[in-house]
Amino acid sequence: MVLGYKIWYIKSLYIEAERHSVWKNLENKLVDITFNKSGEERILFLPNPNLKTVVAEGFTKPRMAFTSRVEKAIRTQIEMEKMMIGITDDTWTGWDNAISFEKWKIK
């Protein structure tokens, strides 16, 4: 699994980086195995080796608006996300503490 950002871009409106992960296959090709509800068959993915998990609050998405009207809408969206989403961050250590599949045995 490779952690990073899925880049969303709408010309003349905004650009956004959404935390995302992709699978690296045996040929070292990155494969997005998620369903894209907007119908995309390809995505722009930016790997980030500094990320520990894709779990994050929505307002941590880097966003940039191209107009003041859209900037205001983005600020409103960020405030709504802060109210709706639980607190999670990159300090979650569950994967470090969890038993690996190799060590897990069905009894």
N, C-alpha and C positions, 0 to 999 in steps of 0.2 A: 504494500500500500504506500502511495506517495501522497503526502499532505501538501496543500497549497490553496489556491484560489481559483474559482471559476469566474471568469470576467464577463460581465454583462455590459453591453454598450447599446444605447439607443441614440442614434445620430441627432445632434442638436439638443438633446435633453440631458442625459447623464451617463456616467460610467460608474460601475460598482464592482467590487471584488468580494465574492461570497466564499467563505471557507468551504473547502471541498476536498475530497480525496478521490484518487483514481488508482486503478490496479496496474502494476507493471508486469507484463507477461514474460514468458521465458525468452522471447526475442528482444527484451528491454523496450517494448513499445508500451506507451501509456494508453490504457483503455478505460473509458468512462462506462461503468456498468449500471449507472443509475438511469431511471426513467426521467426524461425531461418533459414535463407537462405541457410545455409550449411547442413541443414537436421537434426540437433541435436534434439533428443526427450527429453534429460535431459541436465541440465547445472549444473555447480558448482557455487553456489551463496554465496557470503560473505556479510552478512548484516553489515551496518555501520550506527549506530544511529546518528552520527555526521553530516551526509549529510542532506542538506535542500532540494535539488532538484537533479534530474539526468541530468539536463541541464549543460553542461560544454564544454569547448574547448577540442578538440581531444588531444592536447598535454599535457593535465593534466592526461592522462591515465598512471598509474604506469606501466612501462615496464622494463623487464630485459632480455638481450640477453645472450645466452650461448657461442657464438663465436664472435670473433672480426669482422668477415664479416657481421654477422647479426646485430651486434651493429652499424656498419656504416650504414646499410640499415635502421635501426630504427631511427637513427639521421636524415637521409634524409627524412624519412616519417614525422617525427615531424616537420621539417622545412616546408614541403609542407602543412601540416595541419594548421600551423600558418598563412600561406598566404591565405588559402581558407576559414577558418571558422570565423564567426563573433564573436564579443566579448560578452561572456556570463559568468556568474560565480554564485557562491553560494549566492550572496547578492541579487538576484532577489526576490522582495517582492510581485509579482503579486498575488500569491495564498493568501497571507495574506490580500490583499486589495480587492480581488474579492468577489462579492456577492455569498453566498452559494446557492446550489441547493434548499435547504429547504426554503430560503427566496425569491427565484426567483419565479414569478408567471406570467403565460401567461394571457394577457389581451384580 
